[in-house]
């Protein structure tokens, strides 16, 4: 399970819940900050989350191959 998936979903949910009454400036600042946080989590999701999952799969394959070679 990728540890950054839940925070990404929470940020998207918060972005959808931002109301837009007049004046729009505070809401736009709020959306800009949430968008930057979302981009940060997306970068971490790709670099740390997916790569660690791929590395775990390769580690499992290597250990299985070692087990079969010993037999």
Buried (B, 14 or more C-beta within 10 A) or exposed (E): EBEBEEBBEEBEEBBEEEEEEEEEEEBEEBBEEBEEBBEBBBEBBEEEBEEEEEEEEEEEEEEEEEEEEEE
